[in-house]
Structure formats: C-alpha cells, structure tokens
Amino acid sequence: MKYVKQHFVTGMKVSLPDVLNRMEDGIAAACAAALEGVGTVSAGEEPAASIRGGRLNLTLPRGPQGEPGPQGDPGEGLSDSAKTLLLSLLAGETEDRGAALKALREEWGLAEPDDTTPEAADADEGVL
C-alpha cells in the first residue's frame, strides 16, 4: 500500500472518521509490513546478514561463556519466631497485628513506617 500524504488547510471540511480510519489503516499496514520483513535470527561462527525474499536474516556469533560466579551465603532463613508471627498474620489469627508487625521489623532491623516509607503509603490506602 503506497502512502499518499494528505495536506490539510484552515477552513477545509474533512470527515474526521474518514481521516482517522485512514490513519489506522496505514498504521496497521506499516506494522504488518514490518513483521513480514523479519526473517530468521540464528547463531553461527561469524556475524552475517542477508535479505532473501524481502526478509532480513541475521546470523549472530555466540559470545564467550562466562565463568560461574561464587555462591552467596544462603543465610539462616527465617527464625522460628518470625515463622510463627508470619503464619499468624497470614491466617488472620493474631490478636495484635501491629505488635506482630513491630516484632518482625525489630527482628529484621527495619524501621517503623513513617511518612517517608512505602509501608506508610500502603497503610494510608488500607493495603497493609
């Protein structure tokens, strides 16, 4: 589909639906043409590009395999106290939700939420 530029001037009467539908048709055609132009991308020894049947085909070399990184410290996991607090919070079985959250924050070294923390914004919106 060949593009034909429209020239609009002040005072010109146009049908807005016709103009917008024509624009949408052009966008759809351009997207379809772009997708049709993509051929294959494969791995090979040397980089290469070719156009066959109007489609772009690329060959990209694999990069060198990196060395495995060191394993991080797995840590200690959750303490029994934290597990109990979390389970009671999730099950809705805690009598003092605020106290349970405070205990978890203290154990994990997290600050109490204030107007500068994301938790405070969530609490204001009733998310917590």
Secondary structure, 3 states (H helix, E strand, C coil): CCCCCCCCCCCCCCCHHHHHHHHHHHHHHHHHHHHHCEEEEEEECCCEEEEECCEEEEEEECCCCCCCCCCCCCCCCCCHHHHHHHHHHHHCCCCCHHHHHHHHHHHHCCCCCCCCCHHHHHHHCCCC
